Amino acid sequence: MEINTRELILEILLETDREGRQCQTVIGNVLDKYQFLSKCDRAFITRISEGTIEYRIQLDYIIDCVSDIKVKKMKPVIREILRMSVYQMRYMDSVPDRAAVNEAVKLAQRKGFRNLKSFVNGVLRNISRRVDDIVWPDRSASPARYLSVRYSMPEMLVKQWCGEYGEETCEKILGSFLEHRPLTVRFSRTGHDTEQTIQKLEKQGVRVTKANYAKDAYILENYDYLASLDAFADGDIQVQDPSSMLVAQAAGISAGDFVLDLCAAPGGKSLHAADLLNGTGMVESRDISDYKVGLIQDNIERLGLQNIRTQVKDASRYYQEDEGCADIVLCDVPCSGYGVIGKKPDIKYKASHEKQESLLKLQREILKNAARYTKDGGVLIYSTCTIGKSENIDQVMWFTKHFPFQLESLDPYFDENLHLMTTKEGYLQLLPGCFDCDGFFLARLKKQESL
């Protein structure tokens, strides 16, 4: 069966925009449906789909510079055809401009827009001729506007991060989001051998290298389909960023501990905690819905761990029966997710001040409950995959002011390359571009003993 890859890309872009679904989910569903496509075609679909979404703000700016009809006024199909074509022309040397233009015109006709063929052709040919003459926003007059277009990031977020970290660090963060990010996995320990896992992966042609920061973190490259790897099917590996692996490390887990993970799906931190318990103790892994808990259960069964169980419970609700039950509470709260924009680029287009305010309230409700579930002398790890201070250190300061918890140094649990002034104080903010991992925050909080 002959499949037009550009038509599949167009459908991915339209569905992502129309349904508001995560682009990675939509792309994954398409690749699962068309598994018979060649590795080259699959890579082509992924590259253009992700790239067009990543660079949407910049692409729209370029189109608006040459088109009499502005992007926002265009029909959705034509808008996405232009975006994906400009991305190919600007960022894919393997696609000649002429080919990108011709394929765009054919695609417009195929989708029923014969009357707009000349419009598509004219806009794209104009861009091809004038792309080097595009006048970008004046950085000295408006740094936020310049950085927004240059790195395709909403101005709201650019202004927030410039204000919190300075323009230079903000630009490092923005640049990092647009860099290629290889897959990072955690090697399982319980019942598994690291050298055998490496050999298994290399036998299937996978390139394996050690990742920074976390003890069991490795980078995988040169593979086509993760689920086809024997090491994945056998539970030797779990997809997880090194930053996320630091949570279980920071908890200082000991044999026999009871670990409660309140917002666990898809289960990476829970599984890591169970692995560190080495067959002892118990991890209770919770999330708000059957669907989310099902994702955790799937991973538990694949990894073959026995000292972990799941429950459907809402972390924002208090459960009396859980009062003082846990030696360690993992509190990875729902957050804006801006630290993983490099992997989930569509997140940035959903940013709003209202959403952030709503999240702050939810995070505090979950923290209140987490405090009550932690035993006297127990440890609570607060974490997010975002980079704004309001969801991170500001929340921790609020928490220690209202609850009997104190920050404890993270240095005993981390390698020396992560020993910073803040880790001595008990928290760590990882910023993309400054660290070789996702943007992430975590704090280690110990509950004071009752008098």
N, C-alpha and C positions, 0 to 999 in steps of 0.2 A: 504494500500500500504506500503510495507516494504522499508524503506529508510536507506541507509548506512550513518550514520552521519559523519564518517571519510572521505567518498568520497565528501560530501558537503563541509567539511572543506578544503579539497584539492582544490576544485574548487574555493572557496573563496580566498585562497592564490594565486592561479595561476592568477585569474582575477585581484586581487589587484596589483600584480607584473607586469602583462602583459599590463594592460590598464592604470596603473598609477592612478587608482581611489582611493578615500579615503576608507580605510578598513571598517569604520563604515557604510558607504553607502552600500557597497557590502554585509556586514553581515546583515544589515537591510533588504535589498531586498530579501535575501535568507530566513530570518525568516518570512517575510511577505508572501512569496510564500508557505512556509511550516508551516502555522499557526497551523495545526493539530498536530504538534509534541508536545510531552510532555514538561512540564516546565524543567524537568531534561535534556532532549535532547537539548533543546534550550540553556540552560546554558552551556552544554558541548561544543556545537558548538562555542558559543561566547568566552568561556574561552580559548580554544585551538587556535582559529583563532587570537584573540587579542594577546594572550601570545606569539605565534610563531612570530608574526610581531614585538612585543615589544622587544623580546630577540634575534632578528635575528643575530646581530653581535656576541653575545656570543655563540649562537648555531653554527654558522659557524666556530667559533674558535675551539670549541670542535670537530666538525666533521673533520676539517682539521688536528687536532692533531692525528687522528687515520686512516684517509683514504689516500690511495696513490693518488687517484684522488681528487683534490681540489674542493671545493664547486662551484667556479666560472666556472669550466670546465664541471660540471654535466648537464645532461638534466634537464630542468625545473621541470618536474613531479617528477623525482627522488630526486632532490634537495629539493623540498617542502615536500615530504614524509619523508625524513630524518629529516628535520627541525622540523616538527610537532611531529615526534616520539621522538626526543631527548627532546623536550619541555615537553612531557608527562612524560618521564623517570626522568627528572630533577626536575620538579615542580608540579607534580600531584601524590600525595601519593596514591590516589584512583585507579590509573592505574598501575598494576604490570608491571615491565620491560618486562617480558615474553609476556604479552598480547600486549604491545605496539609494540614489535618486530614482533610478529605473524601477527598482523593486518596490519603492514606496508608491509610485504611480500605479503599478500593477495591483498592489494591495488595496489601494483606495478604490480602484475599479472593481476588484473582486468583492469588496464589502458593500457595493451598491452606490458608490459615490463617483460615478463616471463624470458627472457635471463639475466635480472639483479636482479632476486630474490636472488641469492646467494650473490651478492654484497651488497644489502640492508641488508640482514640477517647478513653478516659478519661485516659490519660497526657498526650496532646497537648493536650486541652482544659484540663487542670489546669495545664500549663505556660503556655498562652496566658493564663490568668487570673492566674497567680502569678509570671510571669517578672520583674516589677519588684520582687518581694519575695524573690528568691533571696538567701540569705545566703552571701556569698563568703568564702573563707578569710581569717583575720585577718592582714594584712600585718605588723603589728608583732610578732605572736607567731611567725609562720613566713613570712618573706619568700619563701623558695624555693617553698613550697606555694602562696602567693598568685600569684607570677609564673607558676608552672607552669599553674595553672588559667586565669589571666587571658589568657595568651598561648599556651596549649595546647602546652606543651613539657615533656617528661619532667623530673622533678625532678633526676635525675642530671646532666643537662646544665646546668640552671639553676644548681645548686650549683657545678659546675665553672667556669662562666664568671663567676659572681659572685666566686669565689675568685681567678680570674686577672685580671679586668678591673674588678671592683667592681660594686656593684648598679646604679648609674646607667647605666654603659656596657652592662651585661648587658641592662637593659630596652630600651635603644636597639636592640640586636641583635635581641631577641625581637620588638619592634614592627615592625622592618624586614621580618622574614620574612613578616609577614601583609599587607604592602602589595602593590599591583598592580605587576607587573614587565613592562614592555614588552619586545618582542623587540629584541635588539641584534645587529647583523651587522658583519662586517669587509668593507670594499670591497676588491676585488682591484685590484692595480696592474699586474702584468705583462700587457700586451696589452689593458688596460681603461682607460677614462677616467672619472674620478669624476663629472664633470658629465653625461656621457651616461648613466651609471648612475642618477643622481638623476632625470633626465628620463624614463628608461624606467619607473622606479618610480612617479613622479607621474602618468604617463600612464595607469596602471592604478588611480589613485585612492589610492595609498599616501602617507601623510604621512611625510616624511623629515626628521629633525633630527640634528644632530651630538651625539654622546655625549662624556662626559668621559674624560680620562686618556689614551686610546690614539689615535694619529694617524689611523687609518683606521676608527674605530668610529662607527657611526651607529645611530639608533633608528628602527625601522619601526612604524608604527601604521596603523590603518584598512585592514586587509587581511583576507581570509577564510582563505585556504589558501596557505601558503608556496610549495608546489610549483607552484601555478598562476601564480606571478609569472615573467615573462619574464627578469627580472634573475637569478633563482635558476637557472632552466633554462640560461641562457647562461653561468653561472659568474662573474657579476659580483659576487656576494655569497656569504659563508660565515657561517653562524650561529656566533657566538662572543661571549662576554662581554668587556668591556674589560679586566677583570682578567687574563683568559687571554691577551689580546693583548700584555700587558706582558712576557710571557716571551720572545718573539722579539725585542722591542725591547731588553730587558735584555741579550740575548746579544751585542749589538754585531756583528751579522753583516756580514762583508765579502765582496766578490766572490771567487768561487772556493773558499769554505769548504766543508769536508765536515761536515755536521751530522747527528748521530745522535740520534734521538728514541726513547727506550727503551720508553715506555708510551704509545703515540700515539693509539689509537682515541678518537674517530672521526676524528682527524687535524687538528684545528684549528691546533695549534701547528706541526706539520710543514708544513702548507700555507702558513702565514704565513711560516715560515722560507724556504721555496722561493720565495715571492713576493718577499721582501726580497733574495734572491740575484739577482733580475732576469735569469733565464735562464742564470746561471753556476753553478758548483759542483754539489753534489749533497746531497740530504737522504735519509737512509735512515730510513724510518718503520716501527717495529716494534710488534707486540703479540703476545699469547700464543696466539691462536687464529685459525683460518681465518675465522671469523665476524667477529671484530674487525678483522682486516686487510682483509676484504671491505668493511667500512664505510669504511675509509680509501681503498681503491681506487676506490670509487664516487665519492667527493668529488674525488679526483685527476682522474678522467675528466671529471667535470662542469666542473671549473675549467680543464682543458686544460693543466696544467703538465707540462713535460717533464723537469725537473731534480729529480725525486723518485721513489723506488722503495720498495716495501714488502717486508717479510720477516716470516715467522712465527717469532718467537724469544721465549723466556721471559726476562724481564729479571732474574729472580732466579737464573738460571744464568749461569756465566761461560763465555765463548767465547774460547779462546786466540787464535784468528785475528784477533780485534778489538782486541788489545792496542795501545794508543796510536794508534788509527786516526783519531780525530775531533778537529777543531779546536774544535768545540762539541758538548757533550752536553746534551740536554734530558732532565731526570730528573723528570717529573711523576708522582710515585709513587702507587700505590693508597692511598687514605686514607679517613677516616671520612666525608668529604663534607659536613660540617656547614655549610660556607660557602654551599652551594647549597640549603639547606632551603626557601628561599623559592620555588624552582622545582621541587623534588622533596620535597614535605612528608612523604612516607612514610619518608624516611631516618631521621627522628628517632625513630620507633617501633622501629627495629632497633638502637638504641644500647645498648652494654653495655661494661663495663670489660674483659671478656675479649676482645671484638672489637678494642678499642683496643690492648691489649697485643700481640695477634697481628699487627696492622698495623705496630706499631713494629718488630718483628723483621723483617718483610718489607721495610720501607723501608730498613733498614740493610743487608740483603743486596743490594738493588738499588744502593744507594749505593756499596758496596764494588766492585761490578762497574763502575759508572759511572766511578769513580776510575781504574780501570785502562784504560778505553777512551779517556780524555782524553789528548791529547798533552801533553808538557811545554810549559808556556806557554799551554795551551789553557784553555777556559772551560767550567765546568759550571754549569748553572742548575737548582737544586733548587726544586720547587714543589709545592704541594698546594691543593686547594679546600676546606680546612678551617680552623678558627680556634683550636684548642687548642694550647697552647705545646709539649706533649710531642711532637707530630708535626711541629712547625715549627722554631722557634728552638732548642729543645733538641736536635733531631736535627742541626742545622747545627753546634752547638757540639761535639757528640760527633764529628762528621765531621772538623772541622778539628783536633781533638785527635789523631786517629788516622791522618790522611792528609795529604800535603804540599799542602794547599790553603789559600788565604787569601781572606777576604771582600774584595770590591772595591766601591767606591762605585757606587751605581746612578744618582746624580744626572746624569751625562753622558747618560744614555739616556732620562730622564723629563722631562716638562714640570715647570715650577716648582711647580705646584700639588700635586705629589707629592714635593717635596723636604722630607724630614723628618730628624730626628736619626738614625733607623735606616737611612734610605736612604744616608746618608753612610757608615754602617758596613757597608753591603752587603746589607741585607735589608729587606723591606717586608711588614707584616701589614695587610691590608685587612679591616676589620670592617664588616659590613652595619649600616646605620644611622649609621655614622660616615663612610662613603664611599658614593658613588652607584654601587655595583656589587656583585657577589657577594663573599662572604667568600673571601679568597685569600691565600696566602703565597708569596713567592719570595725566593731569595737568589742572588747572583752570586758564584761561587767560581772563583778562578784557580789553576791548577796550577803549582807552582814548578818552575823549570828544574832539571834534574839537574846535579850538580856534575861 
